[in-house]
Amino acid sequence: MGAGHGHKLHYHGHSVVHRAPAHLKILALLAFMLVVVATPRDWYAAFAVYLGVIAVVVAVSKVPPTYILKRTVVEVPFLVFALLLPFVAQGPKTEVLGVTVSQHGLEAGIALVVKGTLGVLASLTLAATTEPQDLLAGLERLRMPNQLVQIMAFMVRYLDVVTDEMQRMKVARESRGFNARNPKHWPILARSAGALFIRSYERGERVHLAMLSRGYTGRMPE
């Protein structure tokens, strides 16, 4: 049932990066992110080096750069927040393109975009070169609590199921002439999100009861 789920971020390949042990790649990503976060926000040359490291890894993995860049859309909410920072932050003011903004907010926004983008690119590179099952096995090998690994395993397994359910609800709304065009339609979307949450919760309860009836004791069989 779960063999075909959770592979949308993965790019099939046989490169050295693909074959590297998953737990080592997870540790490398963690170390990379710690270094990025610890780097002072005005060390732009260092950030350029970090970007170059990611580019080298992507080139060695033979994953098309466009494959990863298309998936950076997940960063959009952070970009919106970063764009708002110069306008809402306090402190000395400066002028950019004729607009007065907070200097501290501008610097913080740039740092958020740079560090966030590096983190997203590194994470997407890991996801593109590592199967979800291998990632879970790597986390187990790194001694992550078993129940957390199981929760993530079920998330990967049923993510497509919930996505398909959401798509069916969308088709049902559109078949009745609904098309969200302005904020007046947000309450309908909110009720749909609530219904999706309830359905997902009930599905989870049914799966849990089915597992208990088959002897589940808190650990998955080896």
N, C-alpha and C positions, 0 to 999 in steps of 0.2 A: 504493500500500500504506500509506503513512504519512499520507494526507490526513485520515483520520478519527481519528488517534491524538493523545493529549495535549491534548484540548480540554476536559476536565472542569472545569478551573478557570476557563475563559474564559467570559465572559458577552457574548453578541453584542449589539453596540450601535453607534451612529453618533455618539456624543457627541464633544465637543472632546477629551476625554481619550483616547477610543478612537483618534481620528485623529492624535494627536500622534506624532511620530517615536519609534520604540522606543528608539533610542540616547539620546535626551534624557530619556526616562522612566527609563531605567536609571541615568543620571547623577544625576537628581533623587532617586531612591531611595537611591543611595549617599551623596549629600550629606546627605539627611535622616537616615540611620542614623548617620553620623559625628557629626552634631549631637546626636542622642539619646544616643549612647554617651558623648560628651564632657560632657554636662550633669551636674552634681553630683546625686547621688541624692536629696538633700533639697530640690531645686527643684521642688516638686510643681506650682506654678503654671505653670512652663514645660512640664511634661509635659501639663498640661491644654490648653495652647495647641497642642502637637503633635497631640494627639488631635483638637482642633478642626480643624486643617489637614487631617487624614485624612478627617474627616467632610465637610468642604467638597468635597474631591476626589471622594469617593464620591457626594455629592449631584449634583455637576456631571456625573459619568459616568452617572448614572441607573441605577447598579447597585443592586438592592435590598439594604439593609443586612443583611437576614437571609441573603442569598446568601453574603456574606462571613463573617458570624458563625458559620454552620454549619460552615465550613471551618477555624475556629480550633481545632478538636479536635487539630490537629497540635501544638498547644502543650502538651498535657496532660503529657508527660514532663517538660518544664521546670517546670510548676506543681508536680508531685510533688517534684522536687528542691528547689524554692524552699520548699515546706512543711517539708522536712526540715532545712533550714539552721538555723532557730532552735534546733533540738534537738541538733545535732551541733557547732555552732560554739563556740569558746571565748570567754572574756572576761566582762565584767560581765553580771550577770543582771537580768532584769526580769520582771514578772508580767503576763500577758495572759489575761484571762478565767479567772483562778485557776490558770493553768499557768505555771510558771517556765521561761523560755527565755533564750537568749543575746541580749543587746541588739544586738551586732554582727551576729549571724546573722539576727535579725529585720529589721534595716535592709537587709542584703544581699539577703534573700529578697524584700522589698517592691520593691527596686530591680530585681531580676531579673524579677519579674512585670511591673512597669510597663514597663521597657525592652523586654523580650521581647514583650509584647503589642503595643506600638507597632510593633515590627519585623515581627511576623507580620501585623498589619493592613495595614501599608504594602506588604508583599510580596504579600499576597493581592489587594490593590487593583491592583497592577501586573499580576498574573497574570489578573485578571478583565477587564482592559481592553486586553490585548495578546495577540495570537495567538502561540503558541509559535514558529512560523516567523519572525515579526517580531522576537521576542526574540533568536533566533539570528542573524538578519541584523544586528540592532543590536549584538550582541557582536562580530560580525565587523567592523562599521564602527568599533568602538572599539578595534580592533587586538588583540583577544584571540587567543592562539595558535590557529591553524587546527585543529590536532588536538584541542584541548580543545572547540572548537565542534562538531567532528564527533562527539566522544564524547557530548556533550549532545544532539546531534541524534538519534543512535541510541537514547539513553536515552528521549527523548520518543517516538520511533517505536515502540519495542518494549515500553514500559511496560505498555500494555494487554495485549500478548501474554503477558507474564509474569504479570500479574494474573489473566488468564483461566486460565492454567495452574494457578495457586495455587487458584483457585476450583474447578477440576475435581478437584484433589487433595482438597480439602475435601469435595466431594460424594462422592468415592470412599470416604473414611474414614467419613462419616456413613452411607453405604449399607451399611457393614459393622457398624453399630451403635456406632461410636466417637463419643463426645461428651466433649470436654475439660471436666471439672468440677473437678478438683483437681490439685495439683502432681504427683501420681503419673503423670499423663498427659503431663507436659512432655517426657520423653524421646521420646515418639512424635512430638510436634510438632517437636522438634529434628531428628529424622531426616527428617521431611517437609521442613523448611527446608533441610537438607543436600541432599536429592534435588532440590529446586527449584533450588538453586544450581548443582548439576552439570548439570541440564538446560539452564539458562540459559547456562552457560559453553559447553556443547557447541553450543548454537544460535549463540552468538556466533562460535565457531570456524568453523562451517559458513558463516555469512554472510560472514566475512572471506575464506575460501577462494574463495567464489563471486565476491566482489568482485575478488580478485586475478586470477581466471581471466578477468575482463572488462576487465583492464588498469588496475586501481586502483593508483596510485603514491603514495598518501599525501595526495592532494587530491581533493576531490569535483569533478566536471566542472561548469563554469559553466552 
